[in-house]
Amino acid sequence: MKLKVHQLKQFRIQYSTEPLFLNEAFRNNIFSKLRTVALCVEKVFGGVPQDIEGVIGENEKIYVVQSRPQI
């Protein structure tokens, strides 16, 4: 199997300009999407509460990186 390697980009996050902190409508939209993803992941694992890690990418696309049962 051949892996596709992407060039990494290094940058600093400027929290002072992040819409998540500045824009209530944007924040509410993201939290709604995160809630939907969390409920779907929990359902996949039989309704067991999960500790979910993920990333919000471009165009507000949500990626689940890992999930494990909360204990």
N, C-alpha and C positions, 0 to 999 in steps of 0.2 A: 504494500500500500504506500503510495506517495502522498506526503503531506504538503498542503499548500501553505507557504509561509508568507505572512504579510509583514510589511515594514511597520515597526512600531513608531508612534508619534508621541513625543513628550510635550506636555503643556501644563500650565498652571491654571487651576480653576479659579475664576474670579467670582467668589460668592456674592460680591456686592452687585453683580449684574445678573445673577441667576434668577430666572422667572419663578422658580420654585419658592424663593423667598420674597419676591416682590409682587407677584401677580396672583391674587386670591383665586380667580377663575381657573388659571392654569394649574395651581396647586390642587384645587378641588377635583379637577379633571384627572390629574395623575393619581390622586388618592383613590378615586373611584375605580380607575383601571387596576391599581394595585390590589384593591379589595377583591375585584373580580378574579384576578389571577390567583390570589391566595385561596379563595373559595374553591376554585377549580383544582388546584394542587391538592388541597385537603381532601376533596372528593375522590381524586385518583387514588389516594392512600387510605381509602376506607373511612373517611371522616375523622381520622386521627389528626389532632392539631400538629402543625408543622412549624419548624424553624426554617424559614425560606431565605435564601440569599439570591440576589439578582442584580441586574443592571438595567437602567433606562438608557436606551440608545437613541440614535437619531430618529426624528419623527415620532418621538414618544413611544417607540417600540420597546416592549418589556421582555427581557430574557431572564429565565430562571436558570441559575447556575447550579444550585444544589438545594436539596430539601431533605430534612431528617426530622423524625418525630421529636416533639418537645417532651422533655422529661422533667 
